[in-house]
Amino acid sequence: MRELKRTTNTGRLALQALPNSQMIVRGEAGEKLDLSPLLLPEYESYVLFPSEDAVDIEDLRPQKPVQLIVSDGNWRQASKINTRHPEIAHLPRVKISAENTARHHLRKEHFAEGLATLEAIALAFRILEGDAVGDSLAALYERKLTATLQGRGVIPSASETE
């Protein structure tokens, strides 16, 4: 729940940018959340998380449209998806293997391949759906990153450079 309120949360942006997406919030009103209704036979479902057994997303050869389940939270929170949701524990994990070499990040990254949620989704969709979709999401992430860094005074705003 705290993640939703963070100014650096990019999961909400992904939701707004992707018309065929939904956000399911875990922990509301103390109810147990069951994700099994997400598992529809017309999709190949994967969990985007770089676990040790995860397959590189570039190696996927899906036979159906892909449903990507993305946990929006910090590494510790996201790593608990298997134990908190045994109904999706059987789903294959996929990862983006490329190292994140960006100069600036919304939050401190603790792993070389650490990415913001929207940044990871943009890379995944570039691979799964093509450059147009991935580039559109990446541009949205870049706008968010720039605005955040300007607000922090890390980089100058457009008005300061004139």
MARTORKOL-679828 format. One line per 10 residues: number of its first residue (from 0); their letters; for each residue z, y, x of N, C-alpha, C, O. Coordinates in pm, whole numbers. Each point is the difference from the previous one (the first is absolute). Layout:
N
NUM = a = Z:Y:X:Z:Y:X:Z:Y:X:Z:Y:X ~ ...
# end
This chain:
162
0 = mrelkrttnt = 0:-119:82:0:119:-82:0:126:87:-66:99:-33 ~ 140:-103:144:4:119:86:-136:29:61:-36:115:24 ~ -40:-221:0:-132:17:61:-91:88:-85:-78:80:53 ~ 86:-93:-183:-85:78:-90:25:150:12:-91:79:-25 ~ 211:-41:62:37:141:6:-30:65:135:10:122:13 ~ -46:-201:84:-27:55:133:-130:82:0:-99:-38:-62 ~ 103:149:131:-121:82:8:-109:-66:83:-117:37:-9 ~ 155:-135:90:-98:-70:84:-52:-127:-67:-73:-77:62 ~ 110:53:-187:-47:-118:-72:-149:15:-30:-42:97:-63 ~ -38:-193:108:-144:6:-26:-44:-106:-101:-116:-1:-41
10 = grlalqalpn = 206:-86:1:-32:-99:-102:-39:64:-132:-92:-48:-68 ~ 160:156:32:-35:72:-124:-140:58:8:-74:0:-99 ~ 36:50:216:-137:53:17:-104:-111:-17:-104:21:-63 ~ 133:-137:117:-93:-113:-14:-18:-34:-148:-111:-28:-45 ~ 220:29:-27:-4:-29:-143:-91:98:-74:-78:-40:-87 ~ 88:166:120:-83:103:-63:-146:-12:40:-89:32:-79 ~ 63:-78:200:-137:-6:51:-74:-128:-40:-123:-3:2 ~ 196:-101:-37:-60:-128:-31:14:-30:-150:108:-36:-45 ~ -216:52:-30:9:-14:-146:43:-139:-48:60:-11:-106 ~ -90:-92:181:35:-136:-42:125:-47:74:5:-110:54
20 = sqmivrgeag = 97:197:-53:123:-34:70:120:27:-90:-10:69:-101 ~ 121:-124:140:123:27:-73:117:-6:95:-5:-67:103 ~ 110:138:-139:123:-2:77:107:-69:-83:22:33:-116 ~ 43:-127:178:112:-69:-63:122:32:84:3:-30:119 ~ 95:91:-181:119:43:74:107:-107:-9:41:-41:-109 ~ 4:-2:224:105:-100:7:135:71:-2:17:105:64 ~ 76:-161:-137:135:54:1:33:93:-116:108:59:-2 ~ -199:-44:-93:29:85:-115:98:-68:-94:-20:-116:-35 ~ 123:186:-4:97:-43:-101:61:-137:28:43:-69:-93 ~ -38:28:219:62:-125:37:-69:-125:-53:58:-108:4
30 = ekldlsplll = -180:121:-53:-73:-115:-52:-69:-77:112:-43:58:99 ~ 34:-189:-117:-74:-82:95:-149:20:-27:-46:-9:-114 ~ -26:34:218:-143:27:-11:-79:-127:28:18:-62:105 ~ -105:23:-197:-85:-117:15:-143:47:21:-58:65:-86 ~ 2:-98:201:-136:43:32:-106:-103:-39:-119:24:22 ~ 159:-136:-79:-99:-104:-33:-107:47:-99:-111:-53:7 ~ 135:149:-98:-109:46:-85:-116:66:76:-109:15:-54 ~ 134:24:179:-106:59:82:-105:-103:42:-114:34:29 ~ 154:-159:-25:-86:-105:56:-100:-48:-104:29:-89:-80 ~ -145:149:82:-106:-30:-95:-107:-86:66:-34:22:116
40 = peyesyvlfp = -20:-120:-189:-97:-93:61:-132:64:43:-72:-56:82 ~ 41:173:-136:-127:63:38:6:74:134:-100:55:45 ~ 218:-53:17:17:67:129:50:-96:106:67:-98:-29 ~ -103:129:153:66:-60:115:109:98:39:-29:115:34 ~ 153:-159:-39:112:90:27:53:-20:141:14:-113:48 ~ 16:223:17:55:2:135:110:103:5:0:98:-75 ~ 96:-119:165:104:97:26:-32:66:134:-15:-68:102 ~ 6:200:-104:-27:74:124:133:22:72:77:89:-35 ~ -53:-171:135:120:14:81:-22:-77:130:-42:-116:-3 ~ 71:178:117:-30:-63:129:104:-101:47:60:16:106
50 = sedavdiedl = -39:-120:-185:92:-106:42:-68:-83:109:-119:13:24 ~ 197:-98:40:-54:-82:109:-110:-94:-48:-90:-34:77 ~ 97:-9:-202:-101:-92:-53:-116:72:-70:-86:-65:-59 ~ 84:197:65:-104:77:-69:-136:-18:68:-9:-12:122 ~ -94:11:-203:-137:-10:46:-57:142:10:29:85:-84 ~ -108:-61:186:-63:131:11:-91:21:-120:-79:-88:-34 ~ 91:202:-30:-77:28:-121:-150:-5:26:-79:-26:-92 ~ 39:51:215:-142:-6:34:-53:-143:-3:-122:-20:-7 ~ 209:-78:12:-42:-140:-2:-12:-57:-141:-43:-114:-16 ~ 81:190:-86:-10:-48:-138:-147:-15:-41:-85:81:37
60 = rpqkpvqliv = 59:-183:-112:-131:-22:-60:22:-33:-147:-20:-114:-43 ~ 63:214:-35:38:-28:-140:-118:-43:-85:-113:45:19 ~ 141:-133:-114:-101:-47:-95:11:72:-133:-89:-9:-84 ~ 197:81:65:26:77:-123:44:140:41:25:25:118 ~ -14:66:-215:59:131:33:141:-18:56:73:-90:-41 ~ -37:176:134:130:-10:66:101:88:-70:-26:116:-32 ~ 143:-173:11:115:77:-46:95:8:117:47:-101:52 ~ -19:223:-10:87:22:115:136:48:-50:10:104:-64 ~ 93:-180:95:136:38:-37:62:66:122:9:-61:107 ~ 34:185:-125:50:80:111:142:45:-33:25:62:-103
70 = sdgnwrqask = 67:-93:191:138:44:-16:13:138:62:-26:18:120 ~ 65:79:-200:12:137:48:146:26:36:83:24:-88 ~ -55:-28:215:136:23:47:2:-10:150:-104:-16:63 ~ 222:27:-5:6:-14:145:-15:-147:38:-5:-88:-87 ~ -1:62:217:-25:-137:47:107:-97:-50:-33:-111:-43 ~ 157:151:49:109:-88:-42:-13:-34:-148:16:-116:-38 ~ -43:215:-43:-15:-24:-144:-120:-89:-28:10:-97:-76 ~ -123:129:136:-123:-75:-25:9:-144:47:-61:-89:-59 ~ 137:65:164:10:-137:53:76:-94:-93:-6:-121:17 ~ 77:175:-113:79:-82:-92:-78:-44:-124:57:-62:-90
80 = intrhpeiah = -185:92:85:-77:-32:-120:0:-150:-31:3:-39:-116 ~ -6:-45:218:3:-147:-23:130:-46:-62:-1:-77:-96 ~ 112:123:149:129:-45:-51:32:61:-136:65:-63:-83 ~ -110:183:61:28:66:-128:-97:-42:-110:30:13:-119 ~ -146:-62:158:-102:-37:-98:-61:-135:35:-113:-7:49 ~ 187:-101:-75:-52:-134:34:-127:-34:-78:-75:-89:41 ~ 49:156:-152:-120:-28:-79:-129:40:73:-108:-43:-39 ~ 119:125:144:-119:34:78:11:-48:145:-86:31:82 ~ 191:-106:-51:21:-47:137:-113:-90:49:-23:-10:121 ~ -48:-55:-212:-109:-90:38:-129:75:34:-93:-59:56
90 = lprvkisaen = 86:187:-89:-123:76:25:-20:22:149:97:23:74 ~ -220:-30:-30:-27:28:142:32:145:34:-22:92:-79 ~ 74:-73:200:24:135:52:-122:40:79:-61:-81:69 ~ 25:208:-80:-108:54:81:54:122:75:93:67:-44 ~ -155:-40:157:44:111:84:-120:74:56:-112:-50:2 ~ 140:169:43:-98:80:73:46:-6:145:107:50:34 ~ -187:-111:49:43:-25:138:-16:119:93:64:5:105 ~ -147:89:-142:-26:113:89:127:80:25:78:24:-92 ~ -58:15:215:115:82:36:-19:140:-56:-111:53:0 ~ 218:6:-47:-6:136:-53:12:98:117:109:18:55
100 = tarhhlrkeh = -220:43:-18:-2:90:115:0:147:-41:-25:88:82 ~ 54:-61:-208:2:139:-47:105:81:75:105:-51:37 ~ -137:175:-15:92:89:72:121:36:-85:112:9:51 ~ -135:12:-180:106:41:-92:18:-104:-110:-95:-67:-40 ~ 218:56:-8:33:-91:-108:90:73:-100:66:97:36 ~ -65:-144:-159:91:57:-99:145:-32:34:89:84:-18 ~ -66:-205:68:133:-44:40:-9:-64:136:-108:-37:46 ~ 221:23:19:2:-67:129:-40:-146:-21:55:-68:-87 ~ -149:21:164:-45:-139:-7:74:-81:106:6:39:116 ~ 50:-151:-157:77:-85:90:-83:-113:60:45:-70:90
110 = faeglatlea = -168:54:-140:-89:-105:48:-135:62:32:-41:97:-64 ~ -28:-151:162:-130:55:41:-101:-2:-114:-87:87:-6 ~ 99:-185:-84:-95:-7:-111:55:60:-129:-57:-19:-107 ~ 169:93:118:62:62:-117:-90:104:-65:-61:83:69 ~ 52:-87:-200:-84:91:-76:72:46:-125:86:-71:-53 ~ -119:189:6:46:45:-130:-70:-86:-105:-107:-56:26 ~ 166:45:-144:-57:-85:-105:-145:37:-30:-87:-87:-1 ~ 61:213:-25:-136:41:-33:-96:-21:117:-116:-34:-20 ~ 164:55:139:-81:-22:120:-41:-147:11:-115:-30:30 ~ 209:-60:-55:-29:-144:4:-96:-40:-111:-92:-78:22
120 = ialafrileg = 112:132:-141:-88:-31:-112:-141:51:29:-98:-68:-32 ~ 86:186:91:-131:55:35:-74:-93:97:-118:-28:-18 ~ 188:-18:120:-63:-91:97:-38:-132:-66:-107:-55:27 ~ 196:4:-112:-29:-127:-68:-121:14:-92:-87:-88:-1 ~ 80:195:-74:-112:18:-92:-130:31:73:-107:-30:-52 ~ 114:90:168:-120:21:79:-61:-136:35:-122:-17:-1 ~ 208:-79:33:-46:-135:33:-45:-75:-124:-105:-65:1 ~ 182:73:-109:-28:-78:-121:-107:60:-89:-80:-72:-60 ~ 78:205:50:-88:67:-96:-110:85:63:-93:42:-68 ~ 105:-17:198:-102:79:67:50:136:44:109:45:-38
130 = davgdslaal = -190:20:120:38:127:60:27:111:-102:93:78:19 ~ -172:-70:-124:15:110:-96:141:1:-61:63:105:-7 ~ -16:-220:-36:134:-9:-60:107:25:107:92:79:-21 ~ -104:-147:133:98:17:107:6:142:52:109:53:24 ~ -225:9:-4:-4:137:51:60:99:-98:67:95:40 ~ -90:-117:-169:57:87:-102:153:-5:3:66:103:-8 ~ -11:-224:18:145:-15:7:55:55:132:108:60:2 ~ -181:-81:106:44:52:131:2:152:-1:90:61:58 ~ -187:1:-123:-4:146:-9:120:52:-80:57:103:35 ~ -20:-173:-140:116:36:-79:127:-9:86:85:88:-4
140 = yerkltatlq = -73:-194:80:114:-15:91:3:113:102:106:57:26 ~ -219:-24:31:-7:107:100:43:134:-59:67:78:67 ~ -106:-51:-191:43:125:-66:151:1:-18:65:103:22 ~ -8:-215:-61:146:-10:-16:69:18:134:98:73:10 ~ -148:-139:93:58:10:133:-5:144:50:100:52:50 ~ -215:13:-63:-16:138:46:96:94:-73:67:82:63 ~ -60:-94:-194:90:86:-78:146:-22:40:77:95:11 ~ -39:-220:12:137:-31:40:31:57:137:105:59:21 ~ -196:-77:73:21:50:136:1:153:3:76:60:76 ~ -158:2:-158:3:146:-10:134:47:-57:57:99:46
150 = grgvipsase = -9:-169:-147:129:34:-59:115:-14:98:99:73:-9 ~ -110:-165:100:102:-21:103:-17:95:118:88:9:86 ~ -200:62:-81:-27:89:112:-51:-71:123:-3:58:109 ~ -39:-184:-124:-51:-77:114:-140:45:38:-34:7:118 ~ -46:24:-217:-134:54:23:-13:129:-81:62:13:-105 ~ -142:81:152:-13:126:-73:-79:-17:-129:-89:-84:-9 ~ 123:165:-89:-76:-1:-124:-128:78:20:-15:71:99 ~ -79:-84:-192:-129:68:9:21:152:11:-72:66:75 ~ 168:-10:-147:23:144:1:56:46:135:-21:115:40 ~ 93:-204:31:55:35:130:-104:-2:111:20:63:104
160 = te = -130:-133:-125:-102:-8:104:-107:107:-14:-88:12:86 ~ 95:65:-193:-101:106:-21:37:126:71:-73:99:-6
# end
